[in-house]
Amino acid sequence: MIKCAVEDNLYVDDRSVPTPAIVSAAAQSGGSLTASTTYYYKITAIDANGETLPSAELSATTTSSNKMIYLVWQNAPGAIGYRVYRSTTSGSYGASSLVSKDGDLRTFTDTGATLTTGSPPASSTVASSAMQYALFLTGNHDFSDVSIRRNRFYLPNGTFTQYVHKELGGEVMPRVIDDNEFHDTTGITRELTYSQGNVTGATTFSRANGAIIDAALTGNITVILAAGTYKGQTLDLRLKQDATGLRTTTWPSNFKKAGGSLILSTAANAQDIVMMRWDGNSWIEVSRALNVS
């Protein structure tokens, strides 16, 4: 588990996604590349807008038994994927030189795949700002003991594609993400919205996932509210009926409802918003907006 606090910082990024740098290219056992042949490679990074200039060239030579080539390159901050180009002539890449397209890993094993249409670009078409994510979690680590509060993330020349990105998918979210601001060309976002997707049956809503949680009811739900992390912490639940409607909600004992009861709208596609605040022991309802349209 990683323990730290990331608080009261200012982050500004107006860089473009850089051209990746190849670290190594080595022939390995197996594969179907032609034996005793030198293969040359260039790598580019891509973002939502386009593609960088190609990396410097790196090569490896196959043998009778080592007929696949393993490539490793450095991370290009802001990239959402990479492309690999192959040639058997140094510095010359034809119209069909593309061997790997848009993979998001920083390694590639060329076992002898057929080249497809594409050649290294002569100019960069990536966006003018590299940052795609405000928070980038990696390594499948547990970040649940990390606090991220009162930070300001500025992306003056682009837009965030995600506020929090899990690189490998197994990373555990920080326990606190509070009072941050995310500035980009679309404006200012002060709270993270977490989409929990379709829910039915016993459903846990955790403030660790975000200050605002969206969910679509596809069946009756029994709500489980994970404890807050400090007094005064707020949580907005935005619950929407599916196209069938009539889904019911059962609230837990650690949720104290204004007036003692809360029955959500049951019309098809109806949306309700419930805001609550943690008092150290329970979530206290502070407002509700029913059947919002």
C-alpha positions in Angstrom: 0.0 0.0 0.0 1.3 3.5 -0.9 0.9 6.2 1.8 1.2 9.9 1.0 -0.6 13.2 0.8 -0.7 15.3 -2.4 -2.1 18.6 -1.2 -2.0 22.3 -2.1 -0.1 22.0 -5.4 -0.4 23.8 -8.7 0.1 21.8 -11.9 0.2 23.5 -15.3 0.8 21.6 -18.5 1.1 23.2 -21.9 3.5 20.7 -23.5 2.8 18.6 -26.5 3.0 14.8 -26.3 6.8 14.1 -26.9 8.2 11.7 -29.4 9.0 8.4 -27.6 12.5 7.1 -27.3 13.3 3.5 -28.0 15.3 1.9 -25.2 16.1 -1.4 -26.8 15.4 -3.9 -29.6 16.6 -7.5 -29.2 16.1 -10.7 -31.2 14.5 -13.5 -29.2 13.8 -17.2 -29.6 10.8 -18.1 -31.8 8.8 -16.0 -34.3 8.6 -16.1 -38.0 10.7 -13.1 -39.2 13.3 -13.9 -41.8 16.5 -15.3 -40.4 19.8 -13.5 -40.6 18.0 -10.2 -41.4 18.4 -6.8 -39.8 15.1 -5.1 -39.0 14.7 -1.4 -38.4 12.1 0.2 -36.2 10.6 3.6 -35.4 7.9 4.4 -32.8 5.4 7.2 -32.6 3.0 8.2 -29.9 -0.6 9.2 -30.4 -3.2 11.3 -28.6 -6.8 12.1 -29.3 -5.7 14.6 -32.0 -3.0 12.7 -34.0 0.5 11.4 -34.0 4.0 12.5 -33.1 7.1 12.6 -35.2 8.8 9.2 -35.2 11.5 8.2 -32.8 15.1 7.6 -33.6 15.7 4.4 -35.4 16.7 1.2 -33.6 17.5 -2.2 -35.1 18.1 -5.9 -34.3 19.3 -8.8 -36.4 17.6 -12.2 -36.4 19.3 -15.6 -36.4 18.1 -19.0 -37.4 16.5 -19.6 -34.0 15.9 -16.0 -32.8 13.2 -14.8 -35.3 11.2 -12.4 -33.2 12.2 -9.0 -31.9 11.3 -7.5 -28.6 11.0 -3.6 -28.4 11.0 -1.4 -25.4 10.5 2.4 -25.3 10.1 5.1 -22.8 6.7 6.5 -21.8 5.6 9.6 -23.7 3.5 11.7 -21.2 0.0 12.3 -22.4 0.1 9.5 -25.0 -2.9 7.2 -25.3 -1.2 4.8 -27.5 1.8 4.0 -29.8 2.5 2.9 -33.3 5.4 0.8 -34.5 6.9 0.9 -38.0 9.2 -1.7 -39.5 11.6 -1.8 -42.4 14.5 -3.9 -43.7 16.2 -0.8 -45.1 17.6 1.7 -42.7 15.9 5.1 -43.0 13.4 3.9 -45.7 9.8 3.2 -44.7 7.3 2.5 -47.4 3.6 3.2 -47.6 2.9 -0.1 -45.8 5.3 -0.1 -42.8 3.0 -0.3 -39.9 3.4 -3.4 -37.8 1.5 -2.4 -34.6 -1.3 0.2 -34.3 -2.5 2.2 -31.3 -1.4 -0.3 -28.6 -1.2 1.4 -25.1 1.8 -0.6 -23.7 5.4 0.5 -23.9 6.6 -2.8 -25.3 6.0 -4.8 -28.5 7.0 -8.2 -29.6 7.4 -8.5 -33.4 6.8 -12.1 -34.2 6.6 -11.5 -38.0 3.2 -9.8 -38.3 2.2 -8.7 -41.8 2.8 -5.0 -42.4 -0.3 -2.8 -43.0 -0.9 0.6 -44.5 0.9 3.4 -42.8 4.3 5.1 -42.7 6.0 7.4 -40.1 4.6 10.9 -40.4 6.7 13.9 -41.6 5.1 16.2 -39.1 3.4 16.0 -35.7 -0.4 16.3 -35.4 -0.8 15.8 -31.7 -2.5 18.4 -29.5 -0.6 21.3 -28.1 -0.9 20.0 -24.5 0.3 16.7 -23.2 -1.7 16.1 -20.1 -4.8 13.9 -20.7 -5.3 12.8 -17.1 -5.0 14.9 -13.9 -4.2 11.8 -11.9 -2.4 8.8 -13.4 -2.4 5.6 -11.3 -0.1 2.8 -12.4 1.5 -0.5 -11.3 -1.7 -2.1 -9.9 -0.8 -0.5 -6.6 -3.2 0.2 -3.7 -3.6 4.0 -3.4 -6.4 3.8 -0.8 -4.2 5.4 1.8 -3.4 8.4 -0.4 -5.0 11.8 0.1 -5.3 14.2 -2.9 -6.7 17.6 -1.7 -6.8 21.2 -2.6 -4.8 20.9 -5.9 -5.2 22.9 -9.0 -4.7 21.2 -12.4 -4.4 23.6 -15.4 -4.5 22.4 -19.0 -4.6 25.7 -20.9 -4.4 24.3 -24.4 -6.4 21.1 -24.2 -9.1 19.1 -22.5 -8.9 16.2 -19.9 -10.0 12.9 -21.4 -10.3 11.6 -17.8 -9.6 13.1 -14.4 -8.4 9.9 -12.9 -6.9 7.1 -15.1 -6.0 3.6 -14.1 -3.2 2.4 -16.4 -3.5 -1.3 -15.8 -7.0 -1.5 -14.3 -6.2 -3.0 -10.9 -5.1 0.2 -9.2 -7.1 1.0 -6.0 -8.5 4.5 -5.9 -7.2 7.1 -3.3 -9.3 7.3 -0.2 -9.7 11.1 -0.4 -9.9 13.2 -3.6 -11.4 16.5 -2.4 -11.5 20.2 -3.1 -9.4 20.0 -6.3 -10.0 22.1 -9.4 -9.5 20.9 -13.0 -9.1 23.8 -15.5 -9.1 23.1 -19.3 -10.5 24.7 -22.4 -14.0 23.6 -21.5 -14.0 25.5 -18.2 -13.6 24.5 -14.5 -14.6 21.3 -12.8 -14.4 21.3 -9.0 -15.5 17.7 -8.2 -14.9 14.3 -9.8 -17.9 12.4 -11.1 -17.7 8.7 -10.8 -20.0 6.6 -13.1 -21.0 3.4 -11.3 -23.0 2.2 -14.3 -26.0 -0.1 -14.0 -26.8 -1.3 -10.5 -29.2 -3.8 -9.0 -29.4 -5.7 -5.7 -27.0 -4.8 -2.9 -25.0 -1.8 -4.1 -22.1 -0.1 -2.3 -21.5 3.6 -2.9 -18.1 4.8 -1.7 -17.0 8.4 -1.4 -13.5 7.2 -2.2 -14.6 6.9 -5.8 -15.6 10.5 -6.2 -17.7 13.3 -4.7 -20.5 12.7 -7.2 -21.6 9.2 -8.1 -23.9 8.4 -11.1 -25.8 5.1 -11.3 -28.6 3.7 -13.4 -31.1 1.5 -11.6 -31.9 -1.7 -13.6 -33.5 -3.4 -10.6 -34.4 -2.7 -7.0 -31.4 -1.8 -4.9 -30.3 -2.1 -1.3 -27.9 0.8 -0.7 -24.7 0.3 1.3 -22.9 3.5 2.1 -19.1 3.2 2.9 -18.0 5.4 5.8 -16.7 8.8 5.1 -13.1 9.7 5.9 -13.6 13.0 7.8 -16.4 15.1 9.3 -18.0 17.4 6.8 -17.2 15.3 3.7 -20.0 15.5 1.1 -21.4 12.9 -1.3 -23.9 13.4 -4.1 -25.8 10.4 -5.4 -27.4 10.8 -8.8 -29.7 7.9 -9.3 -31.6 7.3 -12.6 -34.4 4.9 -13.3 -33.9 2.7 -16.4 -36.5 2.7 -19.3 -38.7 0.3 -17.3 -38.8 2.3 -14.1 -40.5 1.3 -10.8 -37.2 0.4 -9.2 -37.1 0.9 -5.5 -34.4 1.9 -3.1 -33.8 0.6 0.4 -31.5 2.9 2.5 -29.0 1.8 5.2 -29.1 2.6 8.9 -26.0 4.9 8.5 -28.0 7.3 6.3 -30.2 9.7 8.2 -33.0 11.0 6.0 -34.5 14.5 6.2 -38.0 14.1 7.7 -37.3 10.4 8.4 -38.1 9.1 4.9 -36.9 9.3 1.3 -38.8 7.6 -1.6 -37.2 8.2 -5.0 -39.1 8.8 -8.2 -40.1 5.7 -10.0 -41.1 7.0 -13.5 -39.1 5.6 -16.4 -35.8 7.5 -16.9 -36.5 9.7 -13.9 -33.4 11.1 -12.1 -33.0 12.0 -8.5 -30.1 13.7 -6.7 -29.5 13.2 -3.1 -26.8 15.2 -1.3 -25.4 14.1 2.1 -22.7 15.0 4.6 -20.6 12.7 6.8 -20.8 13.6 10.6 -18.3 11.0 11.7 -20.8 8.3 12.3 -23.5 8.6 9.7 -24.3 10.2 6.3 -26.8 13.1 6.9 -29.1 14.1 4.1 -28.7 17.8 3.4 -30.8 18.2 0.2 -32.7 16.3 -2.4 -33.9 17.1 -5.9 -36.5 14.6 -7.2 -37.5 13.8 -10.8 -34.9 16.2 -12.2 -35.4 16.8 -16.0 
